[in-house]
Amino acid sequence: MPSPAGSRPASSSAPVSPDDLLTLLAVARLGKFTAAAAALGVNHTTISRRIASLEKAVAARVLVQSPDGWELTATGSALIPAAEAVEAALAGAVRAARPEASPADPVVGTIRLAAPEGFVVHYALPALARLQRSHAGLQLEVLTATQRARRYRSGVDIEVVVGRPDAPNTTVHRLRRYALALFAAADYPLPLPQEPADIAGHRLVYYPAHSLGVDGLENAAATLPEPAGFLTSNSISAQVRATQEGAGIGLLPVFAARAAGLERVVPEFSVPMTYWAAVRPEALRSATVGAVLEALRAPKPAAADTAPRRRGAAG
């Protein structure tokens, strides 16, 4: 493990190891030894040993543990440019050994992304598939999670959340606006609701109450009257399918409901939402992280994301 807080590692004449620098870079970007170990293909013990070796070589602490995870010290921050130079040199060596690879492509390595399921399926995967087609050395690990931005180090390079994140030492980037609205299957067996108050006579399909910790999503349902019943799931795909099967009226993202062929009801009811990305400053120094973040950015939302749709409308 790195040296205990307040202690100074013993000095050493040993040179700084490139592997140790790459380990520091991975921990700086991901904030967790376990995540860095997974990214580098080693175990947790190896990460600890390499950090201890680096601290001994420079006779100073390079990381300090905080409630948010591992953070760089001043010495650690000063070593990051050297670590990035090692990473770039290794990538250059790989390109030199593989003439078929793009000689100037800086977008290489593995990026870990955590994002809500709906965003992943409808926006991230199409964008990232295009990015990978252009960058053969880019690898992606995509995790689905709908939650508020974690205040501790999450172990991912980019975390996409609903609502502007408020987490320490994090840069925030707005990705896409969207809206929640009410939808029903075309063959829904009951008379369709005409106004929000009519939801009291229907089962509502949505997230389980108080399961997300995301104020915007939880407040959206609170604006409706108590429904006659509910079918809840933490999976947006399950919510959409339940609505397609006529289980109830779905409170769904417009983009997901439209893609599933659902019919919008109570068109005046709309709850605006926004997807944001939270990225650590250390991760944002990576050209690969920057490329993935740029791919996730969306232009001005299309009309299909927000416009009302009534029964019988085309499309």
Summary of the structure (lengths in Angstrom):
residues: 315
radius of gyration: 23.7
end to end distance: 59.3
largest distance: 80.3
contacts: 1002
relative contact order: 0.14
helix: 39%
strand: 21%
